Amino acid sequence: MPSKSIGIIMIVVGVLMIGYTSFIYVTTERIVDIGPVKIDGEKKHQVQWSPIAGVVLLVGVLHFLFFLKKFNIDLFYFSAN
């Protein structure tokens, strides 16, 4: 995957991090396990981050892409056969 594609993906992730500052996922946990009686419950977990993290990611990626273009560097030059 060329470095430009990675940069575009990172820009999209940065914009999403600014717009959505958290997400919730649910896990199932065993509450009671007594012989044949088993009771499961759902537990919600919230992951949060600051929108500033998205801004920092965007600024970093834009500087990175500018650096690559300015010095004409291809990150995957040595890995291509």
PDB file with SEQRES, HELIX, SHEET and CRYST1 records, atoms N, CA, C and O in Angstrom:
SEQRES   1 A   81  MET PRO SER LYS SER ILE GLY ILE ILE MET ILE VAL VAL          
SEQRES   2 A   81  GLY VAL LEU MET ILE GLY TYR THR SER PHE ILE TYR VAL          
SEQRES   3 A   81  THR THR GLU ARG ILE VAL ASP ILE GLY PRO VAL LYS ILE          
SEQRES   4 A   81  ASP GLY GLU LYS LYS HIS GLN VAL GLN TRP SER PRO ILE          
SEQRES   5 A   81  ALA GLY VAL VAL LEU LEU VAL GLY VAL LEU HIS PHE LEU          
SEQRES   6 A   81  PHE PHE LEU LYS LYS PHE ASN ILE ASP LEU PHE TYR PHE          
SEQRES   7 A   81  SER ALA ASN                                                  
HELIX    1 AA1 SER A    3  GLY A   19  1                                  17    
HELIX    2 AA2 PRO A   51  LYS A   70  1                                  20    
SHEET    1 AA1 2 SER A  22  ILE A  34  0                                        
SHEET    2 AA1 2 VAL A  37  GLN A  48 -1                                        
CRYST1    1.000    1.000    1.000  90.00  90.00  90.00 P 1           1          
ATOM      1  N   MET A   1       0.867  -1.180   0.000  1.00  0.00           N  
ATOM      2  CA  MET A   1       0.000   0.000   0.000  1.00  0.00           C  
ATOM      3  C   MET A   1       0.906   1.232   0.000  1.00  0.00           C  
ATOM      4  O   MET A   1       1.743   1.376   0.891  1.00  0.00           O  
ATOM      5  N   PRO A   2       0.754   2.109  -0.969  1.00  0.00           N  
ATOM      6  CA  PRO A   2       1.599   3.306  -1.034  1.00  0.00           C  
ATOM      7  C   PRO A   2       1.388   4.216   0.176  1.00  0.00           C  
ATOM      8  O   PRO A   2       0.346   4.191   0.830  1.00  0.00           O  
ATOM      9  N   SER A   3       2.419   5.020   0.446  1.00  0.00           N  
ATOM     10  CA  SER A   3       2.366   5.905   1.606  1.00  0.00           C  
ATOM     11  C   SER A   3       1.246   6.936   1.475  1.00  0.00           C  
ATOM     12  O   SER A   3       0.704   7.389   2.483  1.00  0.00           O  
ATOM     13  N   LYS A   4       0.898   7.309   0.254  1.00  0.00           N  
ATOM     14  CA  LYS A   4      -0.185   8.273   0.061  1.00  0.00           C  
ATOM     15  C   LYS A   4      -1.525   7.676   0.511  1.00  0.00           C  
ATOM     16  O   LYS A   4      -2.346   8.374   1.106  1.00  0.00           O  
ATOM     17  N   SER A   5      -1.746   6.391   0.228  1.00  0.00           N  
ATOM     18  CA  SER A   5      -2.980   5.729   0.658  1.00  0.00           C  
ATOM     19  C   SER A   5      -3.052   5.633   2.176  1.00  0.00           C  
ATOM     20  O   SER A   5      -4.109   5.837   2.772  1.00  0.00           O  
ATOM     21  N   ILE A   6      -1.919   5.321   2.793  1.00  0.00           N  
ATOM     22  CA  ILE A   6      -1.886   5.266   4.255  1.00  0.00           C  
ATOM     23  C   ILE A   6      -2.196   6.645   4.827  1.00  0.00           C  
ATOM     24  O   ILE A   6      -2.917   6.762   5.818  1.00  0.00           O  
ATOM     25  N   GLY A   7      -1.654   7.679   4.209  1.00  0.00           N  
ATOM     26  CA  GLY A   7      -1.926   9.046   4.658  1.00  0.00           C  
ATOM     27  C   GLY A   7      -3.398   9.402   4.558  1.00  0.00           C  
ATOM     28  O   GLY A   7      -3.951  10.022   5.465  1.00  0.00           O  
ATOM     29  N   ILE A   8      -4.029   9.018   3.474  1.00  0.00           N  
ATOM     30  CA  ILE A   8      -5.452   9.318   3.300  1.00  0.00           C  
ATOM     31  C   ILE A   8      -6.285   8.574   4.339  1.00  0.00           C  
ATOM     32  O   ILE A   8      -7.233   9.132   4.892  1.00  0.00           O  
ATOM     33  N   ILE A   9      -5.935   7.319   4.604  1.00  0.00           N  
ATOM     34  CA  ILE A   9      -6.651   6.550   5.632  1.00  0.00           C  
ATOM     35  C   ILE A   9      -6.489   7.219   6.992  1.00  0.00           C  
ATOM     36  O   ILE A   9      -7.455   7.329   7.746  1.00  0.00           O  
ATOM     37  N   MET A  10      -5.280   7.664   7.309  1.00  0.00           N  
ATOM     38  CA  MET A  10      -5.029   8.318   8.602  1.00  0.00           C  
ATOM     39  C   MET A  10      -5.786   9.644   8.706  1.00  0.00           C  
ATOM     40  O   MET A  10      -6.242  10.002   9.792  1.00  0.00           O  
ATOM     41  N   ILE A  11      -5.927  10.374   7.605  1.00  0.00           N  
ATOM     42  CA  ILE A  11      -6.703  11.614   7.617  1.00  0.00           C  
ATOM     43  C   ILE A  11      -8.162  11.308   7.921  1.00  0.00           C  
ATOM     44  O   ILE A  11      -8.790  12.008   8.716  1.00  0.00           O  
ATOM     45  N   VAL A  12      -8.705  10.272   7.297  1.00  0.00           N  
ATOM     46  CA  VAL A  12     -10.092   9.880   7.563  1.00  0.00           C  
ATOM     47  C   VAL A  12     -10.256   9.485   9.030  1.00  0.00           C  
ATOM     48  O   VAL A  12     -11.237   9.867   9.669  1.00  0.00           O  
ATOM     49  N   VAL A  13      -9.302   8.723   9.565  1.00  0.00           N  
ATOM     50  CA  VAL A  13      -9.365   8.338  10.979  1.00  0.00           C  
ATOM     51  C   VAL A  13      -9.314   9.569  11.875  1.00  0.00           C  
ATOM     52  O   VAL A  13     -10.041   9.640  12.867  1.00  0.00           O  
ATOM     53  N   GLY A  14      -8.467  10.538  11.541  1.00  0.00           N  
ATOM     54  CA  GLY A  14      -8.382  11.771  12.321  1.00  0.00           C  
ATOM     55  C   GLY A  14      -9.683  12.544  12.328  1.00  0.00           C  
ATOM     56  O   GLY A  14     -10.104  13.046  13.370  1.00  0.00           O  
ATOM     57  N   VAL A  15     -10.329  12.646  11.167  1.00  0.00           N  
ATOM     58  CA  VAL A  15     -11.615  13.347  11.086  1.00  0.00           C  
ATOM     59  C   VAL A  15     -12.675  12.609  11.904  1.00  0.00           C  
ATOM     60  O   VAL A  15     -13.471  13.237  12.603  1.00  0.00           O  
ATOM     61  N   LEU A  16     -12.686  11.288  11.816  1.00  0.00           N  
ATOM     62  CA  LEU A  16     -13.636  10.505  12.611  1.00  0.00           C  
ATOM     63  C   LEU A  16     -13.374  10.665  14.110  1.00  0.00           C  
ATOM     64  O   LEU A  16     -14.314  10.703  14.904  1.00  0.00           O  
ATOM     65  N   MET A  17     -12.101  10.758  14.498  1.00  0.00           N  
ATOM     66  CA  MET A  17     -11.781  10.947  15.913  1.00  0.00           C  
ATOM     67  C   MET A  17     -12.246  12.302  16.426  1.00  0.00           C  
ATOM     68  O   MET A  17     -12.583  12.440  17.602  1.00  0.00           O  
ATOM     69  N   ILE A  18     -12.265  13.293  15.559  1.00  0.00           N  
ATOM     70  CA  ILE A  18     -12.764  14.614  15.954  1.00  0.00           C  
ATOM     71  C   ILE A  18     -14.280  14.566  16.103  1.00  0.00           C  
ATOM     72  O   ILE A  18     -14.831  15.128  17.049  1.00  0.00           O  
ATOM     73  N   GLY A  19     -14.954  13.898  15.174  1.00  0.00           N  
ATOM     74  CA  GLY A  19     -16.412  13.855  15.185  1.00  0.00           C  
ATOM     75  C   GLY A  19     -16.988  12.917  16.232  1.00  0.00           C  
ATOM     76  O   GLY A  19     -17.987  13.234  16.878  1.00  0.00           O  
ATOM     77  N   TYR A  20     -16.357  11.763  16.398  1.00  0.00           N  
ATOM     78  CA  TYR A  20     -16.846  10.775  17.357  1.00  0.00           C  
ATOM     79  C   TYR A  20     -15.790  10.616  18.441  1.00  0.00           C  
ATOM     80  O   TYR A  20     -14.714  10.074  18.189  1.00  0.00           O  
ATOM     81  N   THR A  21     -16.096  11.088  19.651  1.00  0.00           N  
ATOM     82  CA  THR A  21     -15.094  11.089  20.713  1.00  0.00           C  
ATOM     83  C   THR A  21     -15.176   9.859  21.617  1.00  0.00           C  
ATOM     84  O   THR A  21     -14.451   9.779  22.609  1.00  0.00           O  
ATOM     85  N   SER A  22     -16.034   8.914  21.296  1.00  0.00           N  
ATOM     86  CA  SER A  22     -16.093   7.694  22.091  1.00  0.00           C  
ATOM     87  C   SER A  22     -16.884   6.623  21.344  1.00  0.00           C  
ATOM     88  O   SER A  22     -17.595   6.904  20.379  1.00  0.00           O  
ATOM     89  N   PHE A  23     -16.738   5.401  21.816  1.00  0.00           N  
ATOM     90  CA  PHE A  23     -17.598   4.322  21.346  1.00  0.00           C  
ATOM     91  C   PHE A  23     -17.808   3.354  22.490  1.00  0.00           C  
ATOM     92  O   PHE A  23     -17.021   3.311  23.436  1.00  0.00           O  
ATOM     93  N   ILE A  24     -18.869   2.581  22.400  1.00  0.00           N  
ATOM     94  CA  ILE A  24     -19.239   1.635  23.447  1.00  0.00           C  
ATOM     95  C   ILE A  24     -19.274   0.232  22.847  1.00  0.00           C  
ATOM     96  O   ILE A  24     -19.802   0.016  21.756  1.00  0.00           O  
ATOM     97  N   TYR A  25     -18.697  -0.716  23.588  1.00  0.00           N  
ATOM     98  CA  TYR A  25     -18.819  -2.110  23.188  1.00  0.00           C  
ATOM     99  C   TYR A  25     -19.338  -2.912  24.376  1.00  0.00           C  
ATOM    100  O   TYR A  25     -19.161  -2.512  25.527  1.00  0.00           O  
ATOM    101  N   VAL A  26     -19.967  -4.025  24.098  1.00  0.00           N  
ATOM    102  CA  VAL A  26     -20.634  -4.825  25.119  1.00  0.00           C  
ATOM    103  C   VAL A  26     -19.963  -6.192  25.197  1.00  0.00           C  
ATOM    104  O   VAL A  26     -19.693  -6.829  24.179  1.00  0.00           O  
ATOM    105  N   THR A  27     -19.697  -6.632  26.438  1.00  0.00           N  
ATOM    106  CA  THR A  27     -19.181  -7.981  26.659  1.00  0.00           C  
ATOM    107  C   THR A  27     -20.179  -8.765  27.517  1.00  0.00           C  
ATOM    108  O   THR A  27     -20.948  -8.178  28.278  1.00  0.00           O  
ATOM    109  N   THR A  28     -20.160 -10.057  27.389  1.00  0.00           N  
ATOM    110  CA  THR A  28     -21.026 -10.923  28.193  1.00  0.00           C  
ATOM    111  C   THR A  28     -20.187 -11.551  29.301  1.00  0.00           C  
ATOM    112  O   THR A  28     -19.123 -12.118  29.053  1.00  0.00           O  
ATOM    113  N   GLU A  29     -20.692 -11.436  30.527  1.00  0.00           N  
ATOM    114  CA  GLU A  29     -19.984 -11.989  31.676  1.00  0.00           C  
ATOM    115  C   GLU A  29     -20.886 -12.955  32.436  1.00  0.00           C  
ATOM    116  O   GLU A  29     -22.096 -12.748  32.533  1.00  0.00           O  
ATOM    117  N   ARG A  30     -20.294 -13.990  32.963  1.00  0.00           N  
ATOM    118  CA  ARG A  30     -21.025 -14.955  33.772  1.00  0.00           C  
ATOM    119  C   ARG A  30     -21.206 -14.360  35.170  1.00  0.00           C  
ATOM    120  O   ARG A  30     -20.227 -14.041  35.844  1.00  0.00           O  
ATOM    121  N   ILE A  31     -22.463 -14.212  35.601  1.00  0.00           N  
ATOM    122  CA  ILE A  31     -22.774 -13.645  36.909  1.00  0.00           C  
ATOM    123  C   ILE A  31     -22.947 -14.752  37.934  1.00  0.00           C  
ATOM    124  O   ILE A  31     -22.381 -14.684  39.024  1.00  0.00           O  
ATOM    125  N   VAL A  32     -23.727 -15.773  37.593  1.00  0.00           N  
ATOM    126  CA  VAL A  32     -23.983 -16.891  38.507  1.00  0.00           C  
ATOM    127  C   VAL A  32     -23.669 -18.196  37.773  1.00  0.00           C  
ATOM    128  O   VAL A  32     -24.074 -18.393  36.627  1.00  0.00           O  
ATOM    129  N   ASP A  33     -22.939 -19.081  38.456  1.00  0.00           N  
ATOM    130  CA  ASP A  33     -22.626 -20.397  37.897  1.00  0.00           C  
ATOM    131  C   ASP A  33     -22.696 -21.407  39.035  1.00  0.00           C  
ATOM    132  O   ASP A  33     -21.680 -21.786  39.618  1.00  0.00           O  
ATOM    133  N   ILE A  34     -23.910 -21.830  39.334  1.00  0.00           N  
ATOM    134  CA  ILE A  34     -24.134 -22.785  40.420  1.00  0.00           C  
ATOM    135  C   ILE A  34     -24.763 -24.038  39.811  1.00  0.00           C  
ATOM    136  O   ILE A  34     -25.960 -24.068  39.524  1.00  0.00           O  
ATOM    137  N   GLY A  35     -23.955 -25.051  39.620  1.00  0.00           N  
ATOM    138  CA  GLY A  35     -24.457 -26.302  39.042  1.00  0.00           C  
ATOM    139  C   GLY A  35     -25.100 -26.056  37.685  1.00  0.00           C  
ATOM    140  O   GLY A  35     -24.460 -25.517  36.782  1.00  0.00           O  
ATOM    141  N   PRO A  36     -26.381 -26.454  37.534  1.00  0.00           N  
ATOM    142  CA  PRO A  36     -27.044 -26.273  36.245  1.00  0.00           C  
ATOM    143  C   PRO A  36     -27.550 -24.835  36.028  1.00  0.00           C  
ATOM    144  O   PRO A  36     -28.018 -24.502  34.939  1.00  0.00           O  
ATOM    145  N   VAL A  37     -27.458 -23.994  37.052  1.00  0.00           N  
ATOM    146  CA  VAL A  37     -27.950 -22.618  36.935  1.00  0.00           C  
ATOM    147  C   VAL A  37     -26.804 -21.721  36.482  1.00  0.00           C  
ATOM    148  O   VAL A  37     -25.799 -21.566  37.175  1.00  0.00           O  
ATOM    149  N   LYS A  38     -26.982 -21.143  35.315  1.00  0.00           N  
ATOM    150  CA  LYS A  38     -25.980 -20.225  34.770  1.00  0.00           C  
ATOM    151  C   LYS A  38     -26.698 -18.955  34.324  1.00  0.00           C  
ATOM    152  O   LYS A  38     -27.640 -19.002  33.533  1.00  0.00           O  
ATOM    153  N   ILE A  39     -26.239 -17.827  34.844  1.00  0.00           N  
ATOM    154  CA  ILE A  39     -26.831 -16.531  34.480  1.00  0.00           C  
ATOM    155  C   ILE A  39     -25.726 -15.649  33.923  1.00  0.00           C  
ATOM    156  O   ILE A  39     -24.700 -15.422  34.564  1.00  0.00           O  
ATOM    157  N   ASP A  40     -25.963 -15.163  32.721  1.00  0.00           N  
ATOM    158  CA  ASP A  40     -25.016 -14.268  32.068  1.00  0.00           C  
ATOM    159  C   ASP A  40     -25.590 -12.856  32.039  1.00  0.00           C  
ATOM    160  O   ASP A  40     -26.804 -12.666  31.957  1.00  0.00           O  
ATOM    161  N   GLY A  41     -24.717 -11.891  32.108  1.00  0.00           N  
ATOM    162  CA  GLY A  41     -25.143 -10.503  32.023  1.00  0.00           C  
ATOM    163  C   GLY A  41     -24.250  -9.741  31.057  1.00  0.00           C  
ATOM    164  O   GLY A  41     -23.097 -10.109  30.832  1.00  0.00           O  
ATOM    165  N   GLU A  42     -24.793  -8.689  30.496  1.00  0.00           N  
ATOM    166  CA  GLU A  42     -24.030  -7.858  29.572  1.00  0.00           C  
ATOM    167  C   GLU A  42     -23.450  -6.670  30.316  1.00  0.00           C  
ATOM    168  O   GLU A  42     -24.116  -6.052  31.146  1.00  0.00           O  
ATOM    169  N   LYS A  43     -22.203  -6.362  30.006  1.00  0.00           N  
ATOM    170  CA  LYS A  43     -21.537  -5.226  30.626  1.00  0.00           C  
ATOM    171  C   LYS A  43     -21.062  -4.292  29.520  1.00  0.00           C  
ATOM    172  O   LYS A  43     -20.412  -4.723  28.568  1.00  0.00           O  
ATOM    173  N   LYS A  44     -21.392  -3.010  29.652  1.00  0.00           N  
ATOM    174  CA  LYS A  44     -21.008  -2.013  28.650  1.00  0.00           C  
ATOM    175  C   LYS A  44     -19.668  -1.397  29.036  1.00  0.00           C  
ATOM    176  O   LYS A  44     -19.417  -1.091  30.201  1.00  0.00           O  
ATOM    177  N   HIS A  45     -18.821  -1.226  28.038  1.00  0.00           N  
ATOM    178  CA  HIS A  45     -17.516  -0.594  28.217  1.00  0.00           C  
ATOM    179  C   HIS A  45     -17.450   0.594  27.263  1.00  0.00           C  
ATOM    180  O   HIS A  45     -17.790   0.471  26.087  1.00  0.00           O  
ATOM    181  N   GLN A  46     -17.014   1.741  27.772  1.00  0.00           N  
ATOM    182  CA  GLN A  46     -16.918   2.930  26.936  1.00  0.00           C  
ATOM    183  C   GLN A  46     -15.458   3.318  26.778  1.00  0.00           C  
ATOM    184  O   GLN A  46     -14.717   3.400  27.758  1.00  0.00           O  
ATOM    185  N   VAL A  47     -15.052   3.556  25.541  1.00  0.00           N  
ATOM    186  CA  VAL A  47     -13.704   4.008  25.227  1.00  0.00           C  
ATOM    187  C   VAL A  47     -13.825   5.462  24.783  1.00  0.00           C  
ATOM    188  O   VAL A  47     -14.551   5.774  23.840  1.00  0.00           O  
ATOM    189  N   GLN A  48     -13.103   6.351  25.474  1.00  0.00           N  
ATOM    190  CA  GLN A  48     -13.187   7.781  25.162  1.00  0.00           C  
ATOM    191  C   GLN A  48     -11.801   8.329  24.825  1.00  0.00           C  
ATOM    192  O   GLN A  48     -10.780   7.813  25.281  1.00  0.00           O  
ATOM    193  N   TRP A  49     -11.795   9.378  24.022  1.00  0.00           N  
ATOM    194  CA  TRP A  49     -10.579  10.115  23.738  1.00  0.00           C  
ATOM    195  C   TRP A  49     -10.949  11.565  23.501  1.00  0.00           C  
ATOM    196  O   TRP A  49     -12.107  11.888  23.237  1.00  0.00           O  
ATOM    197  N   SER A  50      -9.975  12.420  23.595  1.00  0.00           N  
ATOM    198  CA  SER A  50     -10.193  13.849  23.386  1.00  0.00           C  
ATOM    199  C   SER A  50     -10.208  14.148  21.892  1.00  0.00           C  
ATOM    200  O   SER A  50      -9.470  13.518  21.134  1.00  0.00           O  
ATOM    201  N   PRO A  51     -11.042  15.104  21.449  1.00  0.00           N  
ATOM    202  CA  PRO A  51     -10.996  15.486  20.031  1.00  0.00           C  
ATOM    203  C   PRO A  51      -9.643  16.077  19.653  1.00  0.00           C  
ATOM    204  O   PRO A  51      -9.293  16.137  18.475  1.00  0.00           O  
ATOM    205  N   ILE A  52      -8.888  16.511  20.651  1.00  0.00           N  
ATOM    206  CA  ILE A  52      -7.552  17.050  20.373  1.00  0.00           C  
ATOM    207  C   ILE A  52      -6.660  15.967  19.777  1.00  0.00           C  
ATOM    208  O   ILE A  52      -5.782  16.263  18.966  1.00  0.00           O  
ATOM    209  N   ALA A  53      -6.879  14.712  20.175  1.00  0.00           N  
ATOM    210  CA  ALA A  53      -6.103  13.610  19.605  1.00  0.00           C  
ATOM    211  C   ALA A  53      -6.325  13.510  18.095  1.00  0.00           C  
ATOM    212  O   ALA A  53      -5.384  13.236  17.350  1.00  0.00           O  
ATOM    213  N   GLY A  54      -7.544  13.726  17.644  1.00  0.00           N  
ATOM    214  CA  GLY A  54      -7.830  13.722  16.206  1.00  0.00           C  
ATOM    215  C   GLY A  54      -7.138  14.863  15.480  1.00  0.00           C  
ATOM    216  O   GLY A  54      -6.629  14.685  14.374  1.00  0.00           O  
ATOM    217  N   VAL A  55      -7.120  16.036  16.103  1.00  0.00           N  
ATOM    218  CA  VAL A  55      -6.447  17.194  15.502  1.00  0.00           C  
ATOM    219  C   VAL A  55      -4.948  16.933  15.417  1.00  0.00           C  
ATOM    220  O   VAL A  55      -4.322  17.226  14.399  1.00  0.00           O  
ATOM    221  N   VAL A  56      -4.372  16.384  16.479  1.00  0.00           N  
ATOM    222  CA  VAL A  56      -2.936  16.069  16.473  1.00  0.00           C  
ATOM    223  C   VAL A  56      -2.622  15.047  15.388  1.00  0.00           C  
ATOM    224  O   VAL A  56      -1.614  15.173  14.692  1.00  0.00           O  
ATOM    225  N   LEU A  57      -3.473  14.039  15.239  1.00  0.00           N  
ATOM    226  CA  LEU A  57      -3.281  13.041  14.188  1.00  0.00           C  
ATOM    227  C   LEU A  57      -3.337  13.687  12.801  1.00  0.00           C  
ATOM    228  O   LEU A  57      -2.490  13.409  11.952  1.00  0.00           O  
ATOM    229  N   LEU A  58      -4.322  14.539  12.573  1.00  0.00           N  
ATOM    230  CA  LEU A  58      -4.430  15.215  11.277  1.00  0.00           C  
ATOM    231  C   LEU A  58      -3.206  16.064  10.975  1.00  0.00           C  
ATOM    232  O   LEU A  58      -2.651  15.989   9.878  1.00  0.00           O  
ATOM    233  N   VAL A  59      -2.788  16.864  11.930  1.00  0.00           N  
ATOM    234  CA  VAL A  59      -1.627  17.738  11.720  1.00  0.00           C  
ATOM    235  C   VAL A  59      -0.374  16.899  11.474  1.00  0.00           C  
ATOM    236  O   VAL A  59       0.425  17.214  10.592  1.00  0.00           O  
ATOM    237  N   GLY A  60      -0.206  15.833  12.254  1.00  0.00           N  
ATOM    238  CA  GLY A  60       0.956  14.972  12.067  1.00  0.00           C  
ATOM    239  C   GLY A  60       0.986  14.302  10.705  1.00  0.00           C  
ATOM    240  O   GLY A  60       2.033  14.242  10.062  1.00  0.00           O  
ATOM    241  N   VAL A  61      -0.145  13.805  10.268  1.00  0.00           N  
ATOM    242  CA  VAL A  61      -0.205  13.136   8.961  1.00  0.00           C  
ATOM    243  C   VAL A  61       0.034  14.128   7.830  1.00  0.00           C  
ATOM    244  O   VAL A  61       0.740  13.816   6.871  1.00  0.00           O  
ATOM    245  N   LEU A  62      -0.547  15.315   7.935  1.00  0.00           N  
ATOM    246  CA  LEU A  62      -0.329  16.318   6.883  1.00  0.00           C  
ATOM    247  C   LEU A  62       1.137  16.727   6.807  1.00  0.00           C  
ATOM    248  O   LEU A  62       1.674  16.889   5.712  1.00  0.00           O  
ATOM    249  N   HIS A  63       1.796  16.896   7.960  1.00  0.00           N  
ATOM    250  CA  HIS A  63       3.229  17.205   7.959  1.00  0.00           C  
ATOM    251  C   HIS A  63       4.030  16.040   7.381  1.00  0.00           C  
ATOM    252  O   HIS A  63       4.985  16.250   6.634  1.00  0.00           O  
ATOM    253  N   PHE A  64       3.642  14.820   7.726  1.00  0.00           N  
ATOM    254  CA  PHE A  64       4.321  13.631   7.223  1.00  0.00           C  
ATOM    255  C   PHE A  64       4.209  13.539   5.705  1.00  0.00           C  
ATOM    256  O   PHE A  64       5.202  13.297   5.020  1.00  0.00           O  
ATOM    257  N   LEU A  65       3.005  13.732   5.184  1.00  0.00           N  
ATOM    258  CA  LEU A  65       2.815  13.670   3.732  1.00  0.00           C  
ATOM    259  C   LEU A  65       3.573  14.783   3.025  1.00  0.00           C  
ATOM    260  O   LEU A  65       4.128  14.564   1.948  1.00  0.00           O  
ATOM    261  N   PHE A  66       3.604  15.982   3.618  1.00  0.00           N  
ATOM    262  CA  PHE A  66       4.361  17.097   3.041  1.00  0.00           C  
ATOM    263  C   PHE A  66       5.847  16.754   3.007  1.00  0.00           C  
ATOM    264  O   PHE A  66       6.525  17.024   2.016  1.00  0.00           O  
ATOM    265  N   PHE A  67       6.356  16.157   4.090  1.00  0.00           N  
ATOM    266  CA  PHE A  67       7.755  15.762   4.164  1.00  0.00           C  
ATOM    267  C   PHE A  67       8.088  14.745   3.077  1.00  0.00           C  
ATOM    268  O   PHE A  67       9.119  14.857   2.414  1.00  0.00           O  
ATOM    269  N   LEU A  68       7.210  13.747   2.892  1.00  0.00           N  
ATOM    270  CA  LEU A  68       7.450  12.734   1.866  1.00  0.00           C  
ATOM    271  C   LEU A  68       7.463  13.337   0.467  1.00  0.00           C  
ATOM    272  O   LEU A  68       8.280  12.963  -0.375  1.00  0.00           O  
ATOM    273  N   LYS A  69       6.551  14.271   0.231  1.00  0.00           N  
ATOM    274  CA  LYS A  69       6.471  14.886  -1.091  1.00  0.00           C  
ATOM    275  C   LYS A  69       7.655  15.819  -1.334  1.00  0.00           C  
ATOM    276  O   LYS A  69       8.217  15.854  -2.429  1.00  0.00           O  
ATOM    277  N   LYS A  70       8.026  16.574  -0.302  1.00  0.00           N  
ATOM    278  CA  LYS A  70       9.111  17.548  -0.449  1.00  0.00           C  
ATOM    279  C   LYS A  70      10.434  16.867  -0.764  1.00  0.00           C  
ATOM    280  O   LYS A  70      11.195  17.345  -1.605  1.00  0.00           O  
ATOM    281  N   PHE A  71      10.711  15.757  -0.097  1.00  0.00           N  
ATOM    282  CA  PHE A  71      11.974  15.067  -0.289  1.00  0.00           C  
ATOM    283  C   PHE A  71      11.858  13.860  -1.211  1.00  0.00           C  
ATOM    284  O   PHE A  71      12.808  13.090  -1.348  1.00  0.00           O  
ATOM    285  N   ASN A  72      10.699  13.690  -1.843  1.00  0.00           N  
ATOM    286  CA  ASN A  72      10.462  12.630  -2.822  1.00  0.00           C  
ATOM    287  C   ASN A  72      10.872  11.260  -2.264  1.00  0.00           C  
ATOM    288  O   ASN A  72      11.683  10.548  -2.857  1.00  0.00           O  
ATOM    289  N   ILE A  73      10.297  10.916  -1.122  1.00  0.00           N  
ATOM    290  CA  ILE A  73      10.610   9.662  -0.436  1.00  0.00           C  
ATOM    291  C   ILE A  73       9.443   8.699  -0.607  1.00  0.00           C  
ATOM    292  O   ILE A  73       8.283   9.070  -0.428  1.00  0.00           O  
ATOM    293  N   ASP A  74       9.768   7.457  -0.957  1.00  0.00           N  
ATOM    294  CA  ASP A  74       8.757   6.406  -1.008  1.00  0.00           C  
ATOM    295  C   ASP A  74       9.053   5.419   0.119  1.00  0.00           C  
ATOM    296  O   ASP A  74      10.104   4.777   0.126  1.00  0.00           O  
ATOM    297  N   LEU A  75       8.133   5.301   1.064  1.00  0.00           N  
ATOM    298  CA  LEU A  75       8.361   4.439   2.228  1.00  0.00           C  
ATOM    299  C   LEU A  75       8.500   2.985   1.852  1.00  0.00           C  
ATOM    300  O   LEU A  75       9.179   2.240   2.558  1.00  0.00           O  
ATOM    301  N   PHE A  76       7.894   2.557   0.784  1.00  0.00           N  
ATOM    302  CA  PHE A  76       7.871   1.149   0.423  1.00  0.00           C  
ATOM    303  C   PHE A  76       8.832   0.844  -0.718  1.00  0.00           C  
ATOM    304  O   PHE A  76       8.668  -0.157  -1.415  1.00  0.00           O  
ATOM    305  N   TYR A  77       9.828   1.694  -0.914  1.00  0.00           N  
ATOM    306  CA  TYR A  77      10.804   1.504  -1.985  1.00  0.00           C  
ATOM    307  C   TYR A  77      11.586   0.203  -1.794  1.00  0.00           C  
ATOM    308  O   TYR A  77      11.788  -0.546  -2.749  1.00  0.00           O  
ATOM    309  N   PHE A  78      12.027  -0.066  -0.561  1.00  0.00           N  
ATOM    310  CA  PHE A  78      12.872  -1.232  -0.308  1.00  0.00           C  
ATOM    311  C   PHE A  78      12.082  -2.519  -0.194  1.00  0.00           C  
ATOM    312  O   PHE A  78      12.652  -3.597  -0.367  1.00  0.00           O  
ATOM    313  N   SER A  79      10.792  -2.448   0.090  1.00  0.00           N  
ATOM    314  CA  SER A  79      10.007  -3.666   0.241  1.00  0.00           C  
ATOM    315  C   SER A  79       9.450  -4.184  -1.080  1.00  0.00           C  
ATOM    316  O   SER A  79       8.974  -5.317  -1.141  1.00  0.00           O  
ATOM    317  N   ALA A  80       9.501  -3.386  -2.125  1.00  0.00           N  
ATOM    318  CA  ALA A  80       8.969  -3.819  -3.430  1.00  0.00           C  
ATOM    319  C   ALA A  80      10.005  -4.659  -4.149  1.00  0.00           C  
ATOM    320  O   ALA A  80      11.191  -4.332  -4.122  1.00  0.00           O  
ATOM    321  N   ASN A  81       9.584  -5.725  -4.785  1.00  0.00           N  
ATOM    322  CA  ASN A  81      10.507  -6.585  -5.533  1.00  0.00           C  
ATOM    323  C   ASN A  81      10.379  -6.333  -7.004  1.00  0.00           C  
ATOM    324  O   ASN A  81      11.075  -6.961  -7.801  1.00  0.00           O  
TER     325      ASN A  81                                                      
END                                                                             
